[in-house]
Amino acid sequence: MKKIYSLIFFIIYYANGQIINIPDPNFKALLLQADVDNDIAGFVKIDINNNGEIEQSEALSVYYFIIQPGNISDLTGIEYFTNLQDIYCAGNPITTLNLSNLTQLITISFGANQLTNLNLTGLTNLEFILCGGNQLTELDVSTLTALKIVICGQNMFTELDFSNNPVFSQLRADECPNLTTIKINNNYPQNFTPTPYNGCWSGNPNLVNICVDANEVTPIQTFLNDCNIIQPINIYTDCALSNDDFVSNTLRLAPNPTEGNIFFDNSINPFNMASVYNYLGQEILRKKLTPIYNEQLNLSLFDKGIYIVKFSNEKENTFVKVIKN
């Protein structure tokens, strides 16, 4: 009899050991609702044995998820669905998400949640990311060798770097107020033609640096012009440069800080035009320059603050930061 009890205990213990811990009741309820007559899991019933739990073996039958808005804040347990290829989840208060265990993923769509952290490390099959409308401060895609498309507007990034993504080609990144730098130098043709997945990088007032492949300098300039992006942007091909490297070390403006007039030597390698931009990237002054030693700009009519002056000629653009007292 003891042997029978021990066997029963072992069976119960073993079975319970295969049950996935899903602490969010709303997420668990959604998984239990998945059936052949709905597309929660691609018309697959997950709880095959109808015991009100999700076993690890049952999770392996799922290749597709649609997670509708439902006050789901925690996707713990999803790491056992290791055959997942596509996940769509929108409008839930999810803040942290680790998908690094789901190595078969091809498509993820997590728009309009509340994500502050998204771990995609090692997802070498992932081709498509939609993560717009969150609170992400960074998006590390450095290990995603199959990545092609990213839609990531309305986040808090300071930099987007796709230089390690060998087939990346389409980016929609708009309305990111902290975004300063985009790097797309991956030796692969970037698509600058508007598509459903590729659009203007507008609404990014602090975007000042874009690093591209050498053969894409002209296309990116055309792209920015067509998008009516008029703020001064440094387009360069040496992505090892930092933001501070774009402050000119050869063109000296004095006095800087200034209360009004600033002077500079425009007689050597002269510039034809100077444009002054405010912190919103709006051009507030444009002046044709003459090739003289004591050329000047007058900022006396502008408020106190930091301005960027773009000096240009047929060969180059140079940007200088000016402080108005």
C-alpha positions in Angstrom: 0.0 0.0 0.0 2.9 2.4 0.8 4.3 1.8 -2.6 0.9 2.7 -4.2 0.7 5.9 -2.2 4.3 6.7 -3.1 3.5 6.1 -6.8 0.4 8.3 -6.6 2.4 11.0 -4.8 5.1 10.8 -7.4 2.6 11.1 -10.3 0.9 14.1 -8.7 4.2 15.8 -7.9 5.6 15.1 -11.4 2.4 16.4 -13.0 2.4 19.6 -10.9 6.0 20.1 -11.8 5.0 20.5 -15.4 2.4 23.2 -14.7 3.6 26.6 -15.7 3.5 29.4 -13.1 1.4 32.2 -14.6 1.0 34.8 -11.8 -1.1 37.3 -13.8 -4.7 36.0 -13.5 -5.8 37.9 -16.6 -3.0 36.4 -18.7 -3.8 32.9 -17.4 -7.5 33.4 -18.1 -6.7 34.4 -21.7 -4.6 31.3 -22.2 -7.4 29.1 -20.9 -9.8 30.7 -23.3 -7.7 29.8 -26.3 -9.7 27.3 -28.4 -10.2 26.0 -32.0 -13.0 28.6 -32.5 -10.9 31.8 -31.7 -7.5 33.1 -32.8 -6.0 33.8 -29.4 -3.4 31.0 -30.1 -4.1 30.7 -33.8 -7.2 28.5 -33.4 -5.4 26.1 -31.1 -6.8 24.9 -27.8 -4.0 25.2 -25.2 -5.6 23.6 -22.1 -6.1 20.3 -23.9 -6.8 18.2 -20.7 -9.3 20.8 -19.3 -7.7 20.9 -15.9 -7.6 24.7 -15.7 -3.8 24.8 -15.8 -1.2 25.2 -18.6 1.4 22.5 -18.8 4.8 22.9 -20.4 3.8 20.2 -23.0 0.7 22.2 -23.9 2.7 25.4 -24.4 4.7 23.7 -27.1 1.6 23.4 -29.3 1.4 27.2 -29.7 3.0 29.1 -32.6 1.0 32.3 -32.5 -0.5 34.7 -29.9 -2.9 37.6 -30.1 -3.1 39.3 -26.7 -5.9 41.9 -26.8 -6.2 44.7 -24.3 -7.2 43.1 -21.1 -5.4 44.7 -18.2 -2.6 42.2 -18.4 0.5 43.5 -16.7 2.8 40.4 -16.4 3.6 37.9 -19.1 5.6 35.6 -16.8 5.1 32.1 -18.1 5.4 33.0 -21.8 9.0 31.8 -21.7 7.8 28.2 -21.9 6.1 28.8 -25.2 9.3 28.1 -27.0 7.8 27.4 -30.4 6.2 30.8 -30.7 6.9 32.6 -34.0 4.5 35.5 -33.8 3.2 37.6 -30.9 0.8 40.5 -31.1 0.0 42.4 -27.9 -1.4 45.9 -27.5 -3.0 48.2 -25.0 -1.9 46.4 -21.8 0.0 47.8 -18.8 3.1 45.7 -19.3 6.3 47.4 -18.2 9.0 44.7 -18.4 9.2 41.9 -21.0 11.9 39.3 -21.5 11.5 37.3 -24.7 15.1 36.1 -25.0 14.0 32.4 -24.4 11.7 32.4 -27.4 14.3 31.8 -30.1 11.8 30.9 -32.8 10.2 34.4 -32.9 9.9 36.0 -36.3 7.4 38.8 -35.5 6.7 40.7 -32.4 4.1 43.6 -32.0 3.9 45.3 -28.6 2.5 48.7 -29.5 0.8 51.0 -27.0 1.7 49.2 -23.8 3.8 50.7 -21.0 7.1 49.0 -21.7 10.2 50.5 -20.1 12.4 47.4 -20.6 12.4 44.9 -23.5 14.9 42.1 -23.7 15.3 40.6 -27.2 18.8 39.2 -26.8 19.7 36.3 -29.0 16.6 36.2 -31.1 18.4 35.4 -34.4 15.2 34.6 -36.3 13.4 37.9 -35.4 12.6 39.9 -38.5 10.0 42.4 -37.4 9.6 44.6 -34.3 6.7 46.9 -33.5 7.2 48.6 -30.1 5.8 52.1 -30.7 3.9 54.0 -28.1 5.8 52.8 -25.0 8.3 54.3 -22.6 11.5 52.5 -23.8 14.7 54.4 -23.2 16.8 51.9 -25.2 16.3 49.2 -27.8 19.2 46.7 -28.0 18.9 44.9 -31.3 22.7 44.1 -31.7 22.2 40.3 -31.7 19.3 40.2 -34.1 21.0 39.1 -37.3 17.7 38.6 -39.2 16.1 41.9 -38.3 14.6 43.7 -41.3 11.9 46.1 -40.0 11.5 48.2 -36.9 8.5 50.5 -36.0 9.4 52.2 -32.7 7.9 55.7 -32.6 6.7 57.5 -29.5 9.4 56.2 -27.1 12.1 57.8 -25.0 15.2 56.5 -26.9 18.3 58.6 -27.1 20.0 56.4 -29.8 18.9 53.7 -32.3 21.8 51.6 -33.6 21.2 49.1 -36.4 24.9 48.8 -37.5 25.0 45.1 -36.4 21.9 44.1 -38.3 23.1 42.9 -41.7 19.7 42.9 -43.5 18.0 45.7 -41.7 16.3 48.1 -44.2 13.2 49.8 -42.9 12.6 52.1 -40.0 9.7 54.1 -38.7 10.9 56.2 -35.8 8.8 59.4 -35.2 7.9 61.5 -32.2 10.8 60.4 -29.9 11.6 63.6 -28.0 14.9 62.4 -26.6 16.3 60.8 -29.8 19.6 62.3 -30.9 21.3 59.6 -33.0 20.3 57.0 -35.6 23.0 54.6 -36.9 22.0 52.5 -40.0 25.5 51.8 -41.4 25.1 48.1 -42.0 26.4 47.7 -45.5 22.9 46.9 -46.7 20.6 49.2 -48.7 18.2 51.2 -46.5 14.8 51.7 -47.9 14.1 55.5 -48.0 10.8 55.1 -49.9 7.7 55.5 -47.8 6.0 52.1 -47.1 3.6 50.9 -44.3 6.7 50.0 -42.3 9.0 52.9 -43.3 8.2 56.5 -42.8 9.5 60.0 -42.1 11.6 60.4 -38.9 9.6 63.5 -38.0 8.7 64.8 -34.5 12.2 64.2 -33.2 13.4 67.7 -32.2 16.7 66.6 -30.8 17.8 64.3 -33.7 21.1 65.8 -34.8 23.2 62.8 -35.9 22.6 60.1 -38.5 25.3 57.7 -39.5 24.9 55.8 -42.8 26.9 53.9 -45.3 29.0 56.1 -47.6 26.7 55.4 -50.6 23.6 56.5 -48.6 24.7 60.1 -47.8 22.8 61.6 -50.7 19.7 59.4 -50.4 19.3 60.2 -46.7 19.6 63.9 -47.5 16.9 63.6 -50.1 14.8 61.6 -47.6 15.1 64.3 -44.9 14.3 67.0 -47.4 11.2 65.2 -48.7 10.1 64.7 -45.1 10.4 68.5 -44.5 12.9 67.9 -41.7 14.8 71.2 -41.6 16.7 71.0 -38.3 20.5 70.8 -38.7 21.5 67.1 -38.8 25.0 65.8 -39.1 25.1 63.0 -41.7 28.3 61.0 -41.4 29.8 57.6 -42.1 32.3 57.2 -39.3 30.0 55.9 -36.6 32.7 55.8 -33.9 32.3 59.6 -33.6 30.5 60.9 -30.6 28.0 63.8 -30.5 30.7 66.2 -29.3 32.8 65.5 -32.3 30.5 67.6 -34.4 31.3 70.8 -32.7 33.7 72.5 -35.0 37.3 72.7 -33.7 38.4 74.8 -36.7 35.8 77.6 -37.0 36.0 79.8 -33.9 33.1 82.2 -33.0 33.8 85.0 -30.5 32.6 85.9 -28.1 30.9 82.6 -27.2 28.8 82.9 -24.9 27.6 86.1 -26.5 25.0 88.8 -25.7 24.5 89.7 -29.4 27.1 89.8 -32.1 29.5 87.0 -32.8 32.5 87.2 -35.1 34.5 84.7 -37.1 37.1 84.4 -39.8 35.5 83.5 -43.1 38.4 84.3 -45.3 40.0 80.8 -45.4 37.8 78.0 -46.9 34.9 80.4 -46.8 31.3 79.4 -46.1 28.5 80.7 -48.2 25.6 80.5 -45.8 24.9 80.5 -42.0 21.7 79.2 -40.5 20.8 79.5 -36.9 18.5 76.9 -35.2 16.8 76.9 -31.9 16.5 73.9 -29.5 13.3 72.8 -31.4 15.3 72.5 -34.6 13.5 75.6 -36.1 15.6 77.8 -38.4 15.3 81.3 -37.0 17.9 83.1 -39.0 19.6 82.7 -42.3 22.4 84.9 -43.7 24.5 84.9 -46.8 28.2 85.2 -45.9 31.0 87.0 -47.5 34.6 85.7 -47.6 36.1 88.2 -45.2 38.1 88.0 -42.0 35.6 89.7 -39.7 32.3 88.2 -40.7 29.5 88.4 -38.1 26.1 87.2 -37.0 23.7 89.1 -34.8 21.8 87.1 -32.2 20.7 90.1 -30.1 17.0 89.7 -30.9 16.8 86.1 -29.6 16.1 84.8 -26.2 18.8 83.5 -23.9 19.6 79.8 -24.6 21.6 77.4 -26.7 21.6 77.6 -30.5 23.1 75.7 -33.3 24.7 77.5 -36.2 25.1 75.6 -39.4 27.8 76.9 -41.8 27.7 75.5 -45.3 29.3 75.7 -48.7 29.5 73.4 -51.7 31.8 70.9 -50.0 30.7 70.7 -46.4 28.5 71.6 -43.5 29.9 72.7 -40.1 27.9 73.0 -36.9 28.8 75.2 -34.0 27.0 75.4 -30.6 26.4 79.0 -29.5 25.3 80.2 -26.0 23.2 83.4 -25.9 23.3 85.2 -22.5 
